[in-house]
């Protein structure tokens, strides 16, 4: 099922996607129907996708700038990000039960992406593998 969804055009899965800048209609407190809730969640998801794509672009930059594969995974940086997320989450009322596992997964996937980006850039720089 997931693979079938991945092959479908985005607009057939997410009808409101055609308007990437959909205006906010409700707050959590003013939603009256599940359609209201879903509209706002879909709107936020589109914003998150855009932000994640931007974040991903910086993984390409990091792979290029670091220059060595062993520098990609940085445990001190991971701890620093989680600490910053905790402060930010507390400031806006986001549960750490959501924030921490989401960010750990995000960082894990970004690190994997950065390894892939690094390996591709190295292969392009030295196509003979020498």
C-alpha positions, 0 to 999 in steps of 0.5 A: 500500500505504501509503495502504491501511494509513493507512485501516485501523484502527490495531488491525488493523495493530498488534494489541497497540495495544489495550494502550497500556501494554504491560509490558516483557517483555525486554531486548535481551539476553533476547529469544530469538525474533523475536516477543520482539524485535517485541513490544518494538519495537512497545511502544517504537513506541507510546511514541514515537508518544505522545511525538511527539504531545506534541512536536507539541502544542508546535509548535502552542504555538510557532506561537502564541507566536512570532507571526511566520512568519519566526521559525519556522525557527531555525537556531541552535535546530536546531544546539542541538538536534542538539548536545544529541541528540549528548550524549544519544545518546552517554550511552545508546549510540545511534549518531549514524548513527541519531540525527542523521538521525532528529532532522534529519528530525523537526525538518524535519517539525516545522518544516513542521507549525509553519508549517502551524499558524501559517498556520491560526491566522493564517487563523482570526484574520483570515478576510478575509485583510486 
